[in-house]
Amino acid sequence: MVNKGSLLISEPYLGDPNFERSVILICENNDSGTVGFVINRPSILTLDSVLFDIKNYKELLYMGGPVSQDSLHFIYKNKQLVDDSVKIIDNLYWGGNFEQLKAIINEGKINPEDFRFFLGYSGWGEGQLKEEMDKNSWIVGSATAEEIFETKSEELWRFLLKNMGGKYKMYSNYPIDPRLN
């Protein structure tokens, strides 16, 4: 079952290039649909390169998904720092007062390693994710805030599957293109 805080881990041969070897943090799941962010796909952009009122923030933005790629979202770990943030799991929050966050960033009062910013998001309309789950496109997993933030992006997909054990551990070793095996 997919809940807020679940991770959707793409099956090894998912045919959609938007989600190949991706890990999606689910931030909202209800009768209307589902919202999440691809947490292991960094871009080449930094926050201060897309927001001119942010100074000296050199951490990379992530590609949150194919929906509304002109929108900016964020998650962060540890204690609630920004008003109106939504608790996802212990020590992990989503969104909040962006003007407050910009001020805190410019004052140098945050640890950039505790934040992750996303361009766009991953979204499913009513019943859409269930259809994809029925087709075995996704593996449902979980992780702590620390595992999400401290595991290298390029290793996260494999790390999560390996830790799930059994057949998932085998999946973690599947080649990207089996023809090259």
LOTORRO-673156 format. One record per residue: y, z, x of N, C-alpha, C in turn. Coordinates in steps of 0.02 Angstrom, whole numbers, padded with zeros to 5 digits, always signed. Atoms other than C-alpha are relative to their C-alpha. Example, Ala and Ser with C-alpha at 12.3 -4.5 7.8 and 13.67 -1.06 7.14 Angstrom:
// LOTORRO-673156
-00059+00000+00045-00225+00390+00615+00060+00000+00045;-00059-00003-00042-00053+00357+00684+00055+00037-00039;
END
This chain:
// LOTORRO-673156
-00060+00000+00042+00000+00000+00000+00062+00000+00044;-00062+00007-00038+00174-00044+00062+00052+00048-00030;-00051-00048+00020+00302+00096+00054+00059-00003+00047;-00057-00007-00046+00472+00132+00128-00026+00033+00064;+00023-00026-00064+00438+00161+00312-00064-00033+00026;+00059+00038-00023+00281+00052+00317+00022-00055+00048;-00011+00057-00044+00267-00080+00450-00045-00056-00025;+00040+00059+00014+00209-00255+00404-00010-00035+00067;+00018+00031-00063+00118-00327+00554-00031-00067-00017;+00027+00065+00019+00088-00513+00544-00070-00009+00027;+00068+00015-00023-00092-00569+00553+00006-00049+00058;-00007+00039-00062-00128-00661+00717+00018-00073-00009;-00013+00071+00007-00118-00837+00647+00043-00017-00060;-00047+00012+00054+00019-00822+00517+00038-00065+00015;-00028+00066-00013+00083-01000+00498+00076-00006-00006;-00072+00003+00010+00266-00956+00466+00035+00018+00066;-00033-00015-00064+00371-00970+00626+00052+00056-00003;-00047-00055+00008+00496-00845+00555-00033+00068+00013;+00035-00064-00003+00362-00711+00562-00058+00002+00048;+00056+00001-00047+00240-00760+00699+00004+00061+00047;+00006-00060-00042+00183-00601+00790+00058+00050-00013;-00056-00045+00016+00317-00502+00699-00023+00066-00028;+00010-00066+00029+00329-00321+00648+00063+00013-00042;-00056-00011+00046+00437-00283+00496+00000+00071-00024;-00010-00067+00026+00503-00111+00454+00024-00006-00072;-00019+00002+00070+00508-00091+00265+00049+00057-00014;-00052-00050+00014+00668-00003+00212+00008+00013-00075;-00003-00009+00072+00656-00028+00024-00056-00041-00031;+00053+00035+00037+00512-00074-00091-00002+00030-00070;+00002-00023+00070+00525-00062-00280-00018-00059-00045;+00020+00052+00047+00491-00163-00437+00042-00064+00006;-00044+00059-00007+00637-00280-00398-00015-00041+00061;+00015+00036-00061+00578-00326-00225-00004+00045+00060;+00010-00036-00063+00565-00277-00043+00050-00025+00051;-00046+00015-00054+00687-00270+00102-00025+00032+00064;+00019-00027-00065+00645-00248+00285+00032-00040+00056;-00029+00032-00059+00691-00299+00462-00054-00013+00052;+00045+00015-00055+00593-00386+00598+00026+00041+00059;-00024-00047-00051+00604-00252+00733-00021-00020+00070;+00023+00019-00067+00528-00348+00878+00023-00071+00020;-00025+00066-00017+00632-00507+00888+00074+00003+00021;-00069-00002-00023+00788-00484+00996+00031-00070+00003;-00037+00063-00006+00920-00620+00995+00031-00002+00070;-00036+00003-00064+01032-00671+01140+00072+00026-00009;-00068-00023+00016+01188-00600+01055+00005+00076+00007;-00014-00071+00000+01267-00429+01078+00048+00016-00057;-00043-00021+00055+01361-00329+00946+00072-00016+00015;-00070+00013-00016+01526-00344+01038+00017-00074+00006;-00014+00072-00001+01505-00533+01045+00009-00029-00070;-00008+00024+00069+01500-00549+00855+00051+00040-00040;-00051-00042+00032+01618-00407+00806+00054+00015+00051;-00052-00006-00051+01782-00415+00899+00034+00068+00001;-00029-00067-00001+01835-00239+00849-00049+00052+00029;+00047-00044-00037+01684-00166+00943+00010-00014+00074;-00013+00007-00072+01713-00135+01127-00060+00024+00041;+00050-00020-00050+01583-00130+01267-00066+00023-00030;+00066-00015+00027+01424-00130+01164-00044-00059+00017;+00036+00056-00029+01306-00239+01263-00074-00004-00020;+00069+00002+00023+01141-00202+01174-00010-00063-00042;+00015+00061+00037+01057-00356+01100-00008+00013-00075;+00014+00000+00071+01058-00391+00914-00070-00027-00010;+00066+00024+00017+00892-00425+00831+00005-00047-00059;+00004+00045+00057+00846-00563+00710-00041+00037-00054;+00032-00041+00051+00807-00459+00555-00044-00039-00048;+00039+00042+00044+00736-00604+00458+00040-00061-00020;-00031+00064+00017+00776-00772+00381+00052+00003-00056;-00046-00006+00057+00880-00706+00234+00069+00023+00024;-00070-00019-00014+01071-00698+00249+00012+00016+00074;-00008-00011-00072+01078-00719+00437+00073+00009+00022;-00070-00014-00014+01267-00701+00426+00019+00071-00018;-00013-00070+00016+01248-00519+00374-00025+00044+00057;+00017-00047-00054+01235-00369+00492-00025+00065-00030;+00031-00062+00024+01123-00217+00464-00019+00042+00061;+00020-00042-00056+01069-00069+00569-00047+00056-00022;+00040-00060+00006+00941+00068+00589+00015+00043+00061;-00008-00044-00058+00948+00219+00703-00047+00059-00005;+00048-00055-00002+00842+00364+00758+00036+00065+00017;-00021-00069-00011+00863+00552+00779+00032+00028-00062;-00030-00032+00058+00980+00648+00665+00046-00048-00037;-00045+00041+00040+01084+00575+00524+00070+00006+00029;-00064+00002-00034+01245+00522+00608+00054-00033-00041;-00046+00040+00039+01326+00405+00482-00007+00017-00074;+00001-00015+00072+01375+00448+00303-00034-00057-00038;+00032+00047+00046+01275+00362+00166-00061-00036+00029;+00061+00028-00028+01127+00321+00279-00060+00019-00044;+00061-00012+00038+00956+00310+00196-00055+00020+00048;+00056-00021-00042+00813+00409+00273-00060-00043-00016;+00058+00043+00008+00665+00293+00302-00064+00040+00012;+00053-00047-00018+00544+00412+00390+00033+00054+00040;-00029-00052-00042+00569+00568+00494+00036-00030+00059;-00042+00021-00057+00708+00537+00621+00017-00074+00001;-00018+00071+00003+00740+00358+00562+00041-00014-00063;-00047+00013+00053+00888+00301+00456+00020-00073-00002;-00021+00069+00011+00950+00137+00383+00070+00000-00028;-00066+00013+00027+01129+00083+00359+00045+00060-00004;-00049-00053+00009+01275+00189+00305+00070-00028+00008;-00071+00018-00004+01463+00188+00323+00015-00036+00065;-00008+00041-00060+01495+00045+00443+00067+00013+00035;-00066-00014-00031+01680+00085+00472-00005+00064+00042;+00011-00062-00037+01629+00261+00525-00040-00014+00063;+00041+00017-00058+01496+00189+00640+00040-00036+00054;-00041+00037-00049+01619+00068+00723+00045+00049+00038;-00043-00048-00033+01736+00213+00759-00039+00042+00051;+00042-00040-00044+01595+00317+00835-00021-00041+00061;+00018+00044-00056+01540+00168+00942+00059-00007+00048;-00059+00011-00042+01717+00136+01006+00023+00064+00036;-00015-00063-00033+01737+00321+01048-00053+00018+00051;+00054-00012-00047+01577+00311+01151-00043+00060-00017;+00036-00060+00022+01493+00446+01048-00071-00013-00024;+00070+00013+00019+01325+00361+01019-00039-00022+00061;+00046+00026-00050+01176+00321+01126-00024-00068-00026;+00020+00066+00025+01152+00132+01107-00075-00008-00006;+00073+00006+00004+00966+00154+01136-00029+00030-00064;+00022-00029+00063+00956+00250+00972+00016-00044-00060;-00021+00045+00053+01024+00104+00870-00031-00069+00008;+00022+00070-00002+00960-00068+00824+00037-00036-00056;-00039+00041+00046+01070-00199+00742-00036-00065-00014;+00036+00059+00022+01002-00348+00644+00046-00051-00032;-00031+00055+00035+01068-00517+00594-00050-00022-00053;+00045+00018+00054+00993-00553+00424-00053+00052-00014;+00053-00045+00019+00845-00471+00343-00059-00039-00027;+00060+00028+00030+00672-00504+00275-00004+00027-00072;+00000-00022+00069+00661-00500+00087-00052-00037-00042;+00049+00027+00046+00535-00529-00050+00022+00017-00070;-00015-00012+00070+00569-00549-00235-00058+00035-00034;+00051-00035+00040+00470-00465-00372-00067-00036+00005;+00068+00027-00003+00283-00493-00342-00014-00044+00061;+00010+00046-00056+00309-00604-00189-00039+00032+00057;+00036-00033-00054+00251-00478-00059-00072+00014-00020;+00069-00011+00023+00098-00435-00164-00041-00063+00009;+00036+00063-00010+00049-00618-00161-00018-00011+00073;+00013+00008-00071+00065-00623+00028-00052+00051+00025;+00050-00051-00018-00036-00462+00043-00069-00022-00024;+00064+00024+00026-00172-00537-00067-00029-00057+00042;+00021+00055-00045-00179-00685+00055-00015+00026+00071;+00012-00032-00065-00201-00562+00200+00048-00025+00055;-00051+00022-00048-00040-00622+00284+00026+00058+00042;-00029-00059-00032+00008-00445+00331-00051+00056+00007;+00038-00061-00012-00074-00290+00402+00050+00056-00007;-00046-00057+00010+00006-00127+00345-00015+00053+00052;+00007-00051-00052+00036-00003+00485+00057+00050-00005;-00053-00051-00002+00147+00141+00531+00015+00016+00073;-00020-00022-00067+00239+00209+00682+00054+00053-00008;-00054-00048-00001+00357+00348+00727+00064-00035+00020;-00064+00028-00023+00541+00317+00758-00001-00011+00075;+00003+00005-00073+00508+00347+00942-00041-00061+00022;+00040+00059-00017+00370+00215+00948+00037-00065-00014;-00038+00060+00019+00481+00089+00860+00053-00014+00053;-00056+00010-00046+00626+00115+00980-00020-00003+00074;+00017-00005-00071+00535+00151+01142-00052-00049+00024;+00048+00051-00020+00401+00016+01141+00038-00065+00009;-00034+00064-00013+00462-00147+01218-00015-00048-00057;+00006+00046+00056+00493-00277+01084-00058-00049+00009;+00052+00050-00011+00377-00404+01164-00070+00030+00001;+00065-00034-00001+00236-00274+01167-00017+00035-00066;+00009-00041+00060+00259-00193+00995-00056-00025-00045;+00052+00027+00044+00147-00310+00893-00069+00019+00027;+00065-00014-00032+00002-00290+01015-00013+00076+00002;+00005-00073-00004+00034-00102+01039-00024+00030-00067;+00018-00028+00065+00024-00065+00852-00071-00017-00020;+00068+00020+00018-00134-00166+00824-00052+00036+00043;+00047-00033-00046-00219-00092+00977-00010+00072-00021;+00005-00071+00020-00180+00085+00916-00034+00010-00067;+00035-00006+00064-00253+00048+00745-00075-00002+00009;+00071+00000-00016-00422+00021+00828-00040-00052-00040;+00046+00044+00037-00574-00072+00760+00017-00073+00007;-00013+00072-00002-00548-00253+00713+00072-00015+00020;-00070+00011-00017-00361-00233+00736+00010+00000+00076;-00003+00001-00073-00386-00193+00919-00021-00069+00026;+00021+00068-00019-00478-00360+00932+00056-00050-00014;-00055+00045+00017-00334-00447+00843+00054+00001+00053;-00054-00006-00048-00215-00382+00974-00010-00044+00061;+00015+00043-00058-00301-00491+01104-00006-00074-00018;+00004+00070+00019-00302-00652+01003+00055-00040+00035;-00052+00043-00031-00211-00794+01093+00047-00027-00053;-00048+00029+00048-00055-00865+01011-00026-00067-00025;+00028+00065+00019-00136-01037+01011-00073-00001+00023;+00071-00004-00020-00327-01028+01007-00025-00063+00036;+00020+00061-00034-00338-01208+01068+00009+00006+00076;-00014-00009-00071-00273-01147+01236-00046+00051+00032;+00045-00052-00024-00410-01017+01254-00055-00029+00044;
END
